Amino acid sequence: MTFWYHPHSGNYQNNSLQTSAVTAVILTYNEENNLPACLQQLAGFCPVFIVDSGSTDSTLDIDENHKARVFHHDFTNHAEQWSWALENLPFESKWMLALDADYLVSDALKHKILTTLETLEANVNGIYVKYRYSFAGSDIRFGGTRHDRLQIIRLGFARLDSSDLVDNRFIVDGKSIRWNQFIHERNYYDRDISIWMAKQDHYAIRLAVEEELRRQGHIKWQGQPAFFGNPDQRVTWLRQQWLKLPLFLRPLLYFLYRYIFALGFLDGKGGFLYHVLQGFVLRIMIDWKIGQLREADVKGDKLLAFKNVMLENHEASVEKLLNLID
């Protein structure tokens, strides 16, 4: 089987612009409305592996039509999914381009990869690229949101922070650099507030459990938190400080910081919705669930059992999960 995409349109019609230096890896689950655009951007550019966690829509048909190679692995969380990919996919390249199905790789970034990747110093093992997210018709440019993401990894020199129950953060041995070219996230499903809120509810319970696990010392940050470090080290340092703030006060402080002091109001209507929903409502949901866990005295071995049941059942209700471990 060939792993190359056949170009249908775009700027990369010439086979000389294909590269085998990097393999794109995309995580999927029921992504029939996001995946075609992602794959189209990669058409004719590089080998593509799909790691699917049991899609029941037409995602796998799309993969086949675009001649991507598909692998199956059950989903627990993003960190474990990426760890499995790093350890099990049959890479022939030296680098991995890590993507979600709703990511669009800019032509400028593809050109940078083609012209620069194989000329990097041997001690460079990770590359941060610019990241932009679209929500409700607006590009989120302000509000203190994260603008650099580690998406290009030299294989054999990276691992995942396994303590993260929602996010995935690559930890790279050696040097990381920053490029100014973009990956753009445009999620079709974010148009539906019901779907978006249901997803946030599941994120909220995982983040609540993760925070309690960190406070009680059951899990620790992997990698060194540092305010003046790389973007991931800085985020880790800020999250460490977040744990010290009072519940229910911190969502308000965070929203005011994002929307006023970090200029989130300049993101327009979509920015207002995003900063209110993601920067305030989601944080209220997390604190509410943390309060429920504390009221039920969920700590120690009971908290560890709660985490395992939560991951096994993909349930967001604290009450329902408590019933499963009682």
N, C-alpha and C positions, 0 to 999 in steps of 0.2 A: 504494500500500500504506500502511496506517496503521501507525504504530510504537507505538501505545498498547497497553498490556495491558488486558484486560477483567477486572475484579476478580471473583474467585471466592469469596473469604472475607477475613476480617480487618477492620481498622479503616478502610480507605480505600475505602469504597463510594461516597462522594460524588464526582462528577466535579470539583467545585470544589477538591478536594484534589490534583488532578493538577498537575504542574509541568513546564514546558518550560525552566526555567532550567538544568537539569542533565540530562545524558544518562549513563545507566549503561553502562559497557563491561565485558564479562565475557570473559576468556580461557578457552577450552575445548579439551580433548582427551580424548575418551572419558570424559565426565562424566555419564553417564546416571543415576548414583545420587546425585550431589550437586546437579545443576543444577535439578531441579524445585523444591526447597525455596528455593533462591536466587531463582528467578523468581517463586515465589509471594509472597515478601516484597516484591517490586517491583510486583506486580500492581496496575494502575491508578495507578501513582505517576509514572512518567516514561518517556520513550523509552529503549529498550534496544538496544544493538548487541552482537552476539556476534562475537568474532574466534576462529575455529576453525582448528586446525592439522592437520586431516585425521582427524577422528573416524571410527571404524569401527563404533561401537556405535549406540545410538538417540539420541545427543545431538542430532543435527540434526532428528530428528522432534520432539523436545521443544521445540526452538527454534521450529519452525513452528507447533506447537500453541499456543504462548504468544504468537505473533505478534511475536517478536523479529526484527530484521533481521540476517541472517547474512553475514559476510565471511570469506574464506579467506586465510590467510597461513601459509606453512611456518615451522615453529618452529626457531630456533637457540638462543636463550636468552630469558629474560623481558624483559631490557632492550630487545633488538631488537624483540620483539613489541610492547611498549608504544610504542616509538618509531614503529613502522609505524602503529599505531593513531592516534597523535597527528597524524601527517603525512598520513594517507590517508582516514580516516573522514569522511563528510559531515555533520559536526556542524552543527546549527542553534542549539544552546544555547551559552551562554558558559562553562559549567562541565562537567567530567567527573567522574563518580563511578567510580573505578577498583576493579574487583572481580575476585576469583577465583570459580570456580563453586561453591566450598564456603563462601562467605561469606554470612552472614545479616545483613541491614541491620535494625537495631532500629526499632520504631515511633517511639521517642524521637528517633532520628537523622533519620528521615524528617520528623518534625514540625519539627525544628530547621532542616532544609534549606528546608522550605516557608515558615517564618516569618522566617528570618534571612538566607538566602543572598543575596537581591537587595538587602538593605539594607546590605551590607558596604561599607567604604571602598574606593575604587578601587585603593588600593595593596596590598590583601590579595589574594594570588594563590594561596595554598595553605592547606588546612585539615587539621590533624592531628585524628584521632578516636581514641577509646579502642578498643583491640583486645583481644580475649580468644580464647584457643585452648582447645579441648577435646580431651583425649587419654585414651583408655582409661577413659572415664566421669568424668573429673575436669576441672574448669576450672583451667587453669594460671594462678595468680594471683601466685605468688611466684617465687623462683629468679633474680631479676634479669632475667627475660625482658622483652622489649620490650612496652610497653603503649600506645604512641602511634604511629599510622601515618598517613602523608600519603596520604589516599585521595580528597580532593576538590581538583581542580586547575582553576584558571582557564585556559581554553584560550588558547594563544599566549604563555604566560608560563612554560612548564615544559619540561624536557628530561630525558632519562634519563642516568644515569651509565653510559656504555657500557663502562667497565672491569670492571663486575660480570659474572661468568660464571654466577652462580646467582641472586642476589637482584636485585630491581629497586628502585632508589631514584630518586625524582623530585627534580630540583633546580629550585627555583622562583626566578624572578627577582622580587624584591620581598619583601613581608612574608608570613609564615605565622603562623597563629593556631591555638589548640587548643580543641577542643570536648570536652565530657565524655560525649557520647553514644557508643554502642557499635556496632562491627561484630564479629560473633562467627564464628569459623572452626570448622566442624564437618565434618571430612572423613570420609565413609563408608569410604573405602579404608584409613584409618589403623587400622581394627579388625583388619586382617589383618597380622600382624607380617612375613610373607614379602613382601607388597607394600611395606610401609613400609621394610624393610631394603633391598630392591632399589632403591627410590628414593634412599635415603641413599647407597648405593654410587655411584650416578651423580652425586649432589651432591658426594661426597668427591673424586672425580677432578677435577671442575671446580674445586672450591675449592683443591685441591692445586696445580693448574696456575696458577690465579689468584694464589696466594701466591708461587709461584716467579717469575711474571711481574712481580709487584710488587717482590720482592727484587732482581731483576736490572735493574729500571728500565725494563722494556718498557711497562708501563702505570702510570698515576698516578691518584690519587684526583681525581675531578672534584667541585668544591665544596670548601669549606674545613673540614678537620677541626678540631673545637673541643670540648673537654670540657664547656664551659659554653654551647655553642650550642644549636641546635634538636635534637630527638631523632636525626635522621639525622647531623648533624655530630658528635654525641657518640659514636654507634656507630662512625662512621668513625675517630674519634680512638682509640677502644678497640681497633679492629681493627689500627690502625697499631702500637699497643704490643704486640699479640698476636704480630705478626711477629717481634718481638725475643726472644721466650721460647724456651727449649730444646724441641726436639721430644720428645714422649712424656712430658715433665714437665708441660707446660702443660695437657693434658687432665685430669690428676689435680687440678691446682690449680683449674682451671675448675669441675670437678664439686664439689669441696669448697666453693668459693665459692658456687655456685648452691644446693647442697642444704643447707648448714649456715648460712653467714653471711647468705645472701640468703633464708633461711627456706623453701627449696623443700620441706622435709619437711612443711610445712603443707598441701601440695597433695594429700596422701593417696596412695592406691595408684597412681592414674594419674600423679600428679606424680613419684613415685619412678621409675616406668618411663620417663617422659619425660626426666627429668633424667639418669638413667643412660644411656639410649639416645642422646638428642640432645646432651646436654652432655658425655658421656664417650666412648661407643662411637664415635659419628660422628667425634669429634675424633681418636681413635686411628686410625681408618681414614684420615683425611686425612694425619696424620703418617706413617703407614706408606707411603702412596702418594708423599708427598714424599721419603721415604727411598729409595724405588725410583727415582724420577726422578734423584736425586743420584748414586746408585750407577751409573746408566747414563750419567752425565755429560750429562744433558739440559739444555742451556743455550744461550743465544744463538739463532741461526737454527734450531737443532734444536728448541728449546723452542717457538718460534713455529710451526714445522711440526707439532709434536706437538699444539698447541692446535687448529690448523685441522683435522687429521685427527680429533681427538676430537669436535669439533663436527659434523663431517660424518657420522660413523659412530655417534654416540650410544653409544659403547662406554665401559665403566668399567674395563677391565683395562689396567693400565700395560703389561704384557708384550705383549698383543695389539696395542695401539696402536703400540708400538715396532716391531713386525714390519711394520706398515703403512707406516712411514716409512723403514725400512732399505732 
